[in-house]
Amino acid sequence: RRCINTSMRRVKLWFMQTDFYAWLVKNVIPYIRFTTYYTSMRGWKYHQVYKVIKPGDIILTIDKRKLTTKLIPGEWAHAAVCVSKNKKFEVAEMTHTDYTKSTVADLCFEADRVRVLRGKKFTPAYIKKFIAKCKSFEGVPYDDQFVLGVKALSCSELVWASDFEERLDVSLRDIAGLGREYISPTGISKARNIEYVFDTDNAVESSLTKPK
């Protein structure tokens, strides 16, 4: 069994080095959804997310009808950082188009579920440094090899690299079967020093969050 796993890992790593794989990751896989219908996120859920989220928070999302969700191991498919609430550049994320400046609405309406998390050991001073570090990665390409480092970053690596003092204490357990340290959105959700703030799956519509 160990020999089979080793062989499969070698094949997987070989394929990830090919130009065809790079083309798929950039130009095909991100665009495949198993329906032509939009996600199940509703406006009132977005309003609840926007009400509770603060700069420095970490956002996890999943679109259950997207191919990438099937390929990424774990409960969550994407991670991002809230850097402001200025309606212009509110969320930093790594996507197939590399470092991406988004809004909270962008993330919510491209997802079926959103969870907001906060670092337990993130002081106001550290939050400013965390956000500044996150913004400093603008221009960095997407890491389709999932190798820990800052020359290229996956969505989860952006969160991990921005937390330069490692206050979150994220597990780097290899859940992808690559034979090396690996950081995933689900790994971030299980960080030792992170706290749950809000999850749209537990949201209940109320008069306080209904758009007027």
C-alpha positions in Angstrom: 0.0 0.0 0.0 2.8 2.4 0.8 4.4 1.7 -2.6 1.1 2.5 -4.3 0.7 5.8 -2.4 4.3 6.7 -3.2 3.8 6.0 -6.9 0.5 8.0 -7.0 2.2 10.9 -5.3 5.0 10.8 -7.8 2.5 10.8 -10.7 0.6 13.7 -9.1 3.7 15.8 -8.6 4.9 15.0 -12.2 1.6 16.1 -13.6 1.7 19.3 -11.6 4.9 20.3 -13.3 3.4 20.1 -16.8 2.3 23.0 -19.0 -1.0 21.3 -19.5 -1.7 21.3 -15.7 -0.7 25.0 -15.5 -3.1 25.8 -18.4 -5.9 23.9 -16.7 -5.5 25.7 -13.4 -5.4 29.1 -15.0 -7.9 28.8 -17.9 -10.3 25.8 -17.3 -10.8 24.5 -13.8 -11.8 27.9 -12.1 -14.6 28.4 -14.6 -16.3 25.0 -14.4 -19.4 24.8 -12.3 -21.9 21.9 -12.3 -24.8 24.2 -13.0 -25.5 27.4 -15.0 -27.5 28.8 -12.0 -25.9 31.2 -9.6 -24.8 30.4 -6.1 -27.3 30.0 -3.2 -26.0 33.1 -1.3 -28.9 35.5 -0.5 -28.6 39.2 0.0 -29.6 39.2 3.6 -26.8 36.8 4.4 -24.3 39.1 2.8 -25.6 42.0 4.9 -25.0 39.9 8.0 -21.4 39.1 6.9 -20.7 42.7 6.2 -22.1 43.8 9.6 -19.8 41.6 11.6 -16.6 41.5 9.5 -13.7 43.7 10.5 -10.4 44.5 8.9 -7.9 41.8 9.8 -10.5 39.0 9.8 -10.1 35.9 7.7 -12.8 34.7 5.4 -13.4 31.1 4.3 -15.8 30.3 1.4 -17.1 27.4 -0.6 -19.2 27.1 -3.8 -20.5 23.6 -3.6 -21.2 23.5 -7.3 -17.7 24.4 -8.4 -15.1 21.9 -9.7 -12.3 23.4 -7.5 -14.4 22.5 -4.4 -14.2 18.8 -5.5 -10.4 19.0 -6.0 -9.4 20.8 -2.8 -9.4 18.5 0.3 -11.3 19.6 3.4 -14.5 21.4 4.3 -13.5 24.8 2.8 -12.3 25.7 -0.7 -11.1 29.3 -0.5 -9.5 31.7 2.1 -9.0 35.4 2.0 -8.2 38.4 4.2 -10.4 41.4 5.0 -8.1 44.5 4.6 -10.7 47.3 4.9 -14.4 48.2 4.6 -14.1 51.0 2.0 -16.3 49.4 -0.7 -13.3 49.4 -3.1 -10.5 47.2 -1.9 -11.9 45.2 1.0 -10.6 41.7 0.5 -7.2 40.4 -0.6 -7.2 37.0 -2.1 -5.1 34.7 -4.4 -7.1 33.4 -7.4 -6.3 32.0 -10.7 -5.7 35.6 -11.8 -3.0 35.9 -9.1 -3.2 38.6 -6.3 -6.7 39.9 -6.5 -8.3 43.0 -4.9 -12.0 42.2 -4.2 -14.9 43.4 -2.0 -16.8 41.4 0.6 -19.7 41.3 -1.8 -17.5 39.7 -4.5 -16.7 36.8 -2.1 -20.2 36.4 -0.8 -21.9 36.3 -4.1 -19.5 33.7 -5.5 -20.1 31.4 -2.6 -22.8 29.1 -1.1 -21.3 29.5 2.4 -19.1 32.1 4.1 -17.4 31.9 7.5 -15.7 34.8 9.2 -12.8 34.0 11.6 -10.6 36.2 13.8 -7.1 35.7 15.3 -7.3 35.3 19.1 -3.9 36.8 19.5 -4.4 39.6 17.0 -3.9 42.9 18.8 -4.9 46.2 17.1 -1.2 46.9 16.5 -0.7 43.4 15.0 -3.8 43.7 12.8 -2.3 46.7 11.1 0.9 44.9 10.5 -1.0 41.8 9.3 -3.0 43.9 6.8 0.1 45.7 5.6 2.0 42.4 5.1 -1.0 41.0 3.2 -1.0 44.1 0.9 2.7 43.8 0.4 2.1 40.6 -1.6 0.4 42.5 -4.4 1.9 41.3 -7.7 2.8 37.9 -6.4 1.6 35.1 -8.7 -0.7 32.3 -7.8 1.0 29.2 -6.5 -0.4 26.2 -8.5 2.4 24.0 -7.0 1.3 24.5 -3.4 4.9 24.9 -2.2 5.2 26.8 1.0 7.0 30.1 0.5 6.3 33.7 -0.7 7.5 33.6 -4.3 4.1 32.3 -5.3 1.0 32.0 -3.0 -2.2 30.0 -2.9 -5.2 31.5 -1.2 -4.3 29.8 2.1 -0.7 30.7 1.8 -1.6 34.3 1.6 -3.2 34.1 5.0 -0.3 32.1 6.4 2.3 34.4 5.0 0.5 37.6 6.2 0.6 36.2 9.7 4.3 36.6 9.8 4.6 36.0 13.6 2.6 32.8 13.2 0.1 33.9 15.9 -2.7 31.7 14.4 -0.6 28.5 14.9 -1.9 26.9 11.7 -1.3 23.2 11.1 0.8 22.4 8.0 -0.2 18.7 7.9 -0.1 17.2 4.5 -3.8 16.5 3.8 -3.3 16.8 0.0 -1.0 13.8 -0.2 1.8 15.7 -1.8 4.5 14.4 0.6 5.3 17.9 2.0 3.9 20.6 4.3 0.6 21.9 3.0 -1.7 24.7 4.1 -5.4 24.6 3.2 -8.5 26.7 3.9 -9.7 23.9 6.2 -6.3 23.9 7.9 -6.8 27.6 8.6 -10.2 27.0 10.0 -8.7 24.6 12.5 -5.8 26.8 13.6 -5.1 26.7 17.3 -5.5 30.5 17.9 -8.4 31.4 15.7 -12.0 32.1 16.8 -15.3 31.7 15.1 -17.2 34.9 14.4 -20.0 34.1 11.9 -21.1 31.4 9.5 -23.8 32.0 6.9 -25.0 28.4 7.4 -26.1 29.4 10.9 -27.6 32.7 9.8 -31.2 33.6 10.4 -32.9 36.4 8.6 -34.0 39.2 10.8 -35.4 42.8 10.5 -31.9 44.0 11.5 -30.2 42.4 8.4 -32.9 42.6 5.8 -31.9 45.1 3.1 -34.2 48.1 3.1 
